[in-house]
Amino acid sequence: MKVLVTGAHGQLGSDVVARLEAGGIETIAAGQKDFDITDRKAVNAFFEKEKPDAVIHCAAYTAVDRAETEKELCRRVNVEGSANIAEAAQKAGAKMIYVSTDYVFGNNGTQPLETDDEKNPLNVYGQSKLDGENAVLAACEKVFIVRVSWVFGRNGANFVKSMVRLGEGRSELNVVCDQVGSPTFTEDLAVLFLDMIQTEKYGIYHATNEDYCSWAEFASEIMRLSGTDCKIVPIPSAEYKTDAVRQLNSRLSKASLDKNGFSRLPSWRDALQRYFTPDARY
């Protein structure tokens, strides 16, 4: 099997590439310099040249707040770009994993969200990912939609790195306590992707690390494990204004993983512990 990874040098893509290669899978690690996903001709030419059997589509516009003012760019990458990848995959007879987000829901309840629950995105980014899901499903038959949340990894910018950086020079930090969900460690997600891409169990999945927490609880554990002497002060979302509105409920049900025989990811606390232990990989 030959697997193409888009966004291969990003936070998620780099770990996906590492896991595939560790698993002995022939891997094509593609970044922006290799082809522009928003250029249909360039995408088709790359697929025709490389002839992948599968594609794990990690390339995406993920700047949630900036998307509110960069609507066109966000949609061009997340919707048009994803459609281009899906169309090329269909022509090549390739499988495709499309990485989506909890923000497609816009839910403020407290129950874990099932894959088919009502969608009502509250921000531009969430709407772009939902539209991307629909575009991919319409263009390609062999598709895995995998929704994740609160992604963190060793590469690229993320909440964990931001908290450590901000906490180093302060005695306390305000962090919202009423948004509840699950962090997703890229190394654990990469393991699932390797398992998933070798099957034909297509469909929509939720994949985050197990157990739930608020952003404030997540931040407190980050400070503890990093040895950063900074107190986390829990505050409601109403007191922390952002350009993009964020839903309060990001709890994702893993029933789809269970039904299809895929292993759930380890607990987020276990994942964060391994994040701060560089030798604990895969």
C-alpha positions in Angstrom: 0.0 0.0 0.0 1.2 3.5 -0.9 -0.3 6.3 1.3 -0.2 10.0 0.5 -0.2 12.4 3.5 -1.2 16.0 2.8 0.0 18.6 5.2 2.8 16.2 6.0 5.0 18.8 7.8 2.3 20.1 10.1 1.4 19.2 13.7 -0.7 16.2 12.8 0.8 15.3 9.4 4.3 14.9 10.7 3.2 12.3 13.3 1.0 10.5 10.7 4.0 10.2 8.4 6.2 8.9 11.3 3.7 6.3 12.3 3.1 5.0 8.7 6.8 4.7 8.1 7.3 3.0 11.5 4.6 0.5 10.3 6.4 -0.2 7.1 4.0 1.6 4.9 5.2 3.3 1.7 4.5 6.9 2.4 4.4 10.1 0.3 4.9 13.1 2.6 3.5 16.1 0.7 3.5 19.7 1.8 2.7 23.0 0.2 5.9 22.9 -1.9 4.8 19.7 -3.5 1.4 20.9 -4.7 -1.4 23.4 -3.8 -4.5 21.6 -2.7 -6.7 24.5 -4.0 -5.3 24.0 -7.5 -7.3 21.1 -9.0 -4.9 20.6 -12.0 -1.9 20.4 -9.7 -3.7 17.9 -7.4 -4.7 15.7 -10.3 -1.2 15.8 -11.8 0.3 14.8 -8.4 -2.1 11.9 -8.0 -1.5 10.7 -11.6 2.2 10.8 -11.0 2.3 9.1 -7.6 -0.7 6.8 -7.9 -1.5 6.5 -4.1 -3.7 3.7 -2.8 -4.9 5.9 0.0 -4.7 9.5 1.2 -4.7 10.9 4.7 -5.8 14.5 4.3 -4.1 16.5 7.1 -3.7 19.8 5.2 -6.3 22.3 6.5 -6.9 25.9 7.5 -7.1 25.7 11.3 -6.8 29.3 12.6 -10.3 29.4 14.2 -10.3 33.0 15.2 -8.6 34.4 12.1 -11.0 32.5 9.9 -13.7 35.0 10.9 -11.9 37.6 8.8 -10.3 35.3 6.3 -13.5 33.5 5.3 -12.6 33.1 1.7 -9.2 31.6 2.3 -10.6 29.3 5.0 -13.3 28.0 2.6 -10.9 27.7 -0.3 -8.6 25.4 1.7 -11.1 23.4 3.8 -13.9 23.0 1.2 -12.5 23.5 -2.3 -9.1 22.0 -1.5 -10.6 19.0 0.2 -13.0 18.5 -2.7 -10.0 18.5 -5.1 -8.3 15.8 -3.0 -11.5 13.7 -2.8 -12.1 13.9 -6.6 -8.5 12.9 -7.3 -8.8 10.0 -4.8 -11.9 8.8 -6.5 -10.2 8.9 -9.9 -7.3 6.9 -8.5 -9.6 4.4 -6.7 -7.9 5.5 -3.5 -9.2 5.5 0.1 -9.4 8.8 1.9 -9.3 10.0 5.5 -10.7 13.5 6.0 -9.9 15.1 9.4 -12.8 17.1 10.7 -13.7 18.8 14.0 -16.1 19.0 17.0 -16.9 22.5 15.8 -19.3 21.2 13.2 -21.9 20.7 16.0 -22.2 24.0 17.8 -23.8 22.2 20.7 -24.1 23.7 24.2 -25.6 20.7 26.0 -23.8 18.1 28.2 -24.3 14.8 26.5 -21.7 13.1 24.3 -22.4 14.0 20.7 -23.1 11.1 18.3 -21.9 11.2 14.7 -25.3 11.9 13.3 -26.4 14.6 15.8 -27.7 17.9 14.5 -25.0 20.2 13.0 -25.1 23.9 13.7 -21.6 25.4 13.5 -21.1 28.6 15.4 -18.1 29.9 13.6 -16.6 30.1 10.1 -14.1 27.4 10.7 -16.7 24.9 11.9 -18.9 25.6 8.9 -16.0 25.2 6.5 -15.2 21.8 8.0 -18.8 20.7 7.8 -19.0 21.8 4.2 -15.7 20.0 3.6 -17.2 16.8 5.0 -20.1 17.1 2.6 -17.9 17.9 -0.4 -15.6 14.9 0.3 -18.5 12.5 0.8 -20.1 13.6 -2.5 -16.8 13.2 -4.4 -15.3 10.0 -3.1 -16.8 6.6 -2.3 -14.1 5.3 0.0 -14.1 7.9 2.8 -13.4 7.9 6.5 -14.5 11.2 8.2 -12.7 11.5 11.5 -13.8 14.3 13.8 -11.3 15.4 16.5 -11.0 18.2 19.0 -8.4 20.2 21.0 -5.5 18.8 19.0 -2.0 18.9 20.4 1.3 17.4 19.3 5.1 17.8 19.6 5.2 19.8 16.3 3.6 23.1 15.5 1.6 25.5 17.7 -1.0 24.3 20.1 -2.7 24.9 23.5 -0.1 23.0 25.5 2.8 25.0 24.2 0.9 28.2 24.6 0.1 27.5 28.2 3.7 26.6 29.1 5.0 29.7 27.4 2.4 32.0 29.0 2.7 30.4 32.4 6.5 30.8 32.6 6.3 34.5 33.3 3.1 34.8 35.3 1.8 33.8 38.7 -1.7 33.0 37.3 -3.7 32.7 34.1 -7.4 32.9 33.4 -8.7 29.9 31.4 -12.3 29.1 30.5 -14.0 26.4 32.5 -17.4 25.9 30.8 -16.2 24.5 27.5 -15.9 20.8 28.0 -14.4 18.2 25.6 -11.4 15.9 25.1 -7.8 16.8 24.0 -6.5 14.7 21.0 -2.8 13.7 21.0 -1.5 13.6 17.4 0.6 10.5 18.1 -2.4 8.5 19.3 -4.5 9.7 16.4 -1.8 8.6 14.0 -2.0 5.0 15.4 -5.7 4.9 14.7 -5.2 6.3 11.2 -2.7 3.5 10.4 -5.2 0.9 11.6 -8.2 2.5 9.8 -6.6 3.0 6.4 -5.9 -0.7 6.2 -9.6 -1.5 6.4 -12.7 -0.8 4.3 -14.8 0.3 7.3 -15.7 3.6 5.7 -17.9 6.1 7.5 -18.0 8.9 10.1 -16.0 8.6 13.3 -15.2 10.5 16.4 -11.6 10.1 17.7 -10.3 12.0 20.7 -8.4 10.8 23.8 -10.7 9.3 26.4 -12.3 11.2 29.3 -13.5 14.8 29.4 -12.2 18.0 30.9 -12.6 21.7 30.6 -9.9 23.9 29.1 -9.1 25.1 32.7 -8.6 21.5 33.9 -6.5 20.7 30.9 -4.4 23.8 31.5 -3.9 22.9 35.2 -2.6 19.5 34.3 -0.3 21.1 31.7 1.2 23.3 34.4 1.6 20.4 36.8 3.3 18.1 34.3 5.6 20.8 32.9 6.6 22.0 36.4 5.4 25.5 35.6 4.6 27.5 38.8 1.4 29.2 37.5 -2.1 29.0 39.0 -5.0 28.5 36.6 -8.0 30.6 37.4 -11.2 29.1 35.9 -13.5 31.7 34.3 -16.7 31.5 32.2 -16.5 31.9 28.4 -18.5 35.1 28.7 -15.5 36.7 30.4 -13.0 35.7 27.7 -14.0 37.2 24.4 -12.7 35.7 21.1 -13.4 36.5 17.5 -14.9 33.1 16.9 -17.8 31.9 19.0 -17.0 28.5 20.5 -19.5 25.8 21.6 -19.6 24.7 25.2 -20.1 21.0 24.5 -17.3 19.2 22.7 -17.9 15.8 24.2 -17.7 13.3 21.4 -19.2 9.8 21.6 -16.9 7.0 20.5 -19.7 4.6 19.6 -18.7 4.6 16.0 -15.2 3.3 16.9 -16.6 0.6 19.1 -19.1 -0.5 16.5 -16.4 -1.0 13.9 -13.8 -2.7 16.1 -11.3 0.2 16.3 -9.5 0.8 19.6 -10.3 4.0 21.5 -7.4 6.4 22.2 -5.9 6.3 25.7 -7.0 8.8 28.3 -6.0 12.5 27.7 -4.1 12.5 31.0 -2.0 9.5 29.9 -1.4 11.2 26.5 -0.3 14.5 28.1 2.1 12.5 30.4 3.6 11.0 27.3 3.8 14.3 25.6 6.1 15.5 28.3 8.1 12.3 28.1 10.0 12.6 24.8 11.1 9.0 24.7 7.5 7.7 25.1 6.6 7.5 21.4 4.1 5.0 19.9 
